[in-house]
């Protein structure tokens, strides 16, 4: 089984000077030496305090948590396992093994810490709790999986599974994208209970509930285009069809009751109905294509894994014997097929 040397603690930060030192020290006390703090250009001394606590500090080239995570994993982390947390003391370093155990035992490639399992008083406002519930319900409806807490910032994953994902979010939508990509690429995912603590009074949050919540909902819907096209196109098509029928009902009612015709509204309603039906049909066809593509991708991945196992299970001396026998065969064939030169030919 892998050990702590194979794990990198990833801490994306921005102006977390009040808490980052204790967070880094907490993970070091748990035996983690590979701690990477990727900072978004803090101006309060976050980088100096993280470095003094023993972490490797890198300033990201762009901005936003999503960009920081992508840059850290693809450019700066070499360990096969990554444990990601926030630098605000809301997550407990002594619970790191809960998230790592499914990874190190091979049970999962991505692990999410469920904050709702043990949420301490004051850790999350009522508004944020309602928003989280709505977003998790929307995720389950759109993408067909219940991962309990897709917005959790305390999670662990293999670097290989991260590289399989197509992540583009720059801000707090990165957790949502990672959850969607796990479903999309059939990455084995586990959910474990964790403790979620309130931020210290002197530490300010970087989260903007309404703006970031709207961004996350939009990200969920946009990613349904390739993961659940029936919902993506079908929802718009159904809405357009309903609007068309409502307009048609109004036109019919006003014409029958008041003998007033609405030609323009009737045309708009008819167009809305036709557009809605076409979108519904397109959604069904797209969903069939996605299902076929998933099945083909799964088969290719199974073949790749099988070939990898076979190449690793074949002893090295078998290859050596094959190479030696092959070389002897070549020498023998050269000896046997070499033409004899007669003395008459040499005289000529």
Secondary structure, DSSP 8 states (H G I E B T S, - for coil): ---GGGEEEEEEESS-TTTHHHHHHHHHHTT---EEEEES--SSSHHHHHHHTT-EEEE-SS-SHHHHHHHIIIII--SSEEEEEESSS-S-GGGHHHHHHHHHTTS-SEEEEEEEEEE-TTSS-HHHHHHHHHHHHHHHHHHS---S-TT-S-EEEEHHHHHHS-----STTHHHHHHHHHHHTT--EEEEEEEE----TT------HHHHHHHHHHHHHHHHHHH-HHHHHHHHHHHHHHHHHHHHHHHHHHHHHH----HHHHHHHHHHHHHHHHHHHHHHHHHHHHHHHHHHHHHHHHHHHHHHHHHHHS-HHHHHHHHHHHHHHHHHHHHHH-----HHHHH-
